[in-house]
Amino acid sequence: MKMKESILNLIKMKSNQKIHIVDYDAGNIKSIKNALTKIGCDAVVTKDPKELLKAKAIIFPGQGSFPNAMQKLCHSGIKQTLLEIINKEIPFLGICLGLQLVFTKSEEGNSQGLDIFKGKVAKIPSSVKVPHIGWNKVNFDNNHPIFNNIPNDSYFYFVHSYYAIPNDKSNIIANTNYGITFCSAFANKNYVGLQFHPERSGEIGLEIYKNFITKIM
């Protein structure tokens, strides 16, 4: 009980340091904000680049089309802001499309990405049903703090048709099998990207957000 209370107190203290959710009309923002509320964290949702630069931590969500999302990021001025945030080494969590967009390019629309990390985004093979929707096993080790207190091979919720292929395989911290074995979690310094949706993964998904706030911030 005391441990649970100390975690809740730490989350409350950290959330006062301005955790921002990036709003670029392509994210599952309401579900993420609800998940954070459940663990005692009241995040700021914004599409204002100047406001994002004040953040102590960033959650970069995403659903939908890679080309459309990149267009919105460019037109809003958020693209340049995200590059600045990465360079400042502010804690940064990317979810689903928020993982894919940080790479160099995507097969979806032959689009250029943010190119924060080298790699590409490819379509899931037609040998399986696309999109990949539902619960699937995530294979990882517990060396990365984002998976603290979460058993290996836990099931998380996925909704996607494309997957990231990082050039640097040493930064892959989890894999999932669906027709192929693909990168379902990636980390580099202050950035962690997840292909699955923690906010739609029940109690075990909430642990991801707790770990981001208490272990990475």
N, C-alpha and C positions, 0 to 999 in steps of 0.2 A: 504493500500500500504506500509506504514512504517513498519507494523508488518511483512509483507511478506519479505521485504528487510532485516529486522533484523534476521529472520529465515535463509535466504540465507547466510547472513554474518556469522552466528553462525555455519552453516553447513560447510562453507568454512574454518573457523578457526579450527573446529574439525577434518576435513578431513586431515589437515596438521599434525595431530597427529598420522598418520600411522594407518589407518583402513586396515586390511588385510583380503582377501578372501582366504580360504584354498582350494588349488587345489590338489585333490587326484583322479583325473580322474573319478569322480562320481557325479559331480555337474553341475548345470545349470549356469555355471560361466558367460558366455557372457551376458545372459539376466540380471543377477544381476548387473554386471558392467555397463551395459547400463542404468539400472534403477538408479543406483547411480550417473551416469553422468548427468542424467536429473535433479537431485536435486542439482547439483553442487559439488558432491563429487567424487574425483578421487582416488579410492582404489588401493591397491597393491595386485596383485594376485601372490601367491607363493606356492610351495610345499617343500620349504626349512625349516626344523624344526628350525634352528637357526634364520632365518629371522622372523618366526612366533613369536618367543620369544621377539622380539622387538616391537610387536604390542601394540597399545593402545586400540584396539578393534578388535574383530574377528567376521567374518561372515562365518559360517560353512554350506555350501549348500549340496545338495545331491539329486541324482536321481539314480534309478537302484536297484541293488541287495544288500541286507544287508550283506550276506557272502562275496561277492566280495569286497565291500567297506571296511569291516573290514580287509580283507587280505591286501589291498593296504595301509591302515593306519598303519598296523603292519610292513610291509616290508619297508615302507618309513621312519619310525621313527617318524611319525607324531602322532601316538597314545600316546606315552609318553609325547610328547610336549603338546598335548591338556589337559592331566591331570595336567601338571604343570601350564598351563594357567588358568584352572578352580581354582586351589588352590591359584593363585595370585589374584583372583577375578577381572580379566580383563573383561570388557563388552563383552558378547559372545552371538551371535544370530545364532541359528540353524534352518535350513529350510528343511522341508519335511524329507528326510532320515537323515538330520542333526539333527532332533529332535529324531528320533527313535534310532540312534546309541548311544546316551548317556545313554540308559538304560541297564539293566543287560543282557538280552538275547532276542532273537527273534525266533518265530516259523518258520521263513523263513530260511530253512537250519539248523534248530536247532542250531543257531549261538550264540556265546557269544558276547555281546556288550562292550562298553567302561566301563560300570558299574559306571559311574559318579553318577547316580541316580538309586535308586532301582525301579525295575519295569520290565515289559515285553512288547513285541511287538507281537500282534496277527493279524491273517488274518481277513479281512472284511468278514462277513458271506455270504454264497452263495445264500441267499434269495434275494440279490440285485446284480446288474451287477458289476462285478469286472474286472478291476480296477475301482475305483471311479474317474471319469474324468469329470471336468466341474465346473461350479459355484455353490456354496452352501453357506447357511447362517451360520454365526459364531455368537454364542450367548456369550456375555461377559458383564462385567460391566466396567465402566471407571476408576476403582481404579488403574489399572496398567498403567504406562505411555506409554507402547507400543501402547495402543489404544487411546491415547490422540486425541481429536477432530475427532474421528471416531464414527459414530452412532452404537449403539448396533444392532445386527442382520444384519449387513452389509454382502454383498456377496463377497467371495474371490474364487480364482481358485485353484482347487485340482487336483492332479494326484497321486494316491497311491492305493495299494492293502492291506496294513497293517496299523495298528494304535497303538499308545502307550497306555499302561495301567500303569500309575505311581502308586507305592504303596501309596505314600502320596497324597491323593486326594485334600488336602488343597492347593497344588501348581498348580492345574489346574486353568487356568485363562480364558479359553474359551472352549466351547463344540460345536459340530456339529452333526446333525442327518443324518445318511445314513444307513438305516437298523437297526442300533443301534445308541445310543448316545455315541460319542467318544470324547476323549481329542483332541482338535484342537489347543490349546496353553497351554504352561506349563512354569512356571517361578520359579526360586530358586536363590535368591541373584543376582549375576551378570549374570546369564544365563536366556535367553528367547528362547523357542523353538516353532516353528510354523509348523503345518502339511500342511498348505496351502502355495501357492507360491505368496508372495507379488509382485515379479517382473513380474508376469503374470496377475496381478489383477488391472491393469489400475491405475487411479489417486488415488484411495483409498489405493492401495498397496504401492504407493510411500509415502503415509503418514506414513506407518509402518517404512520405512527406515528413514524418517525425524525424527520420534520419537525416534528411536534407537540412532541416532546421537545426537539429541539435548536434549533428556530427560534422556537417560541411560548412555551415555559416560561421 
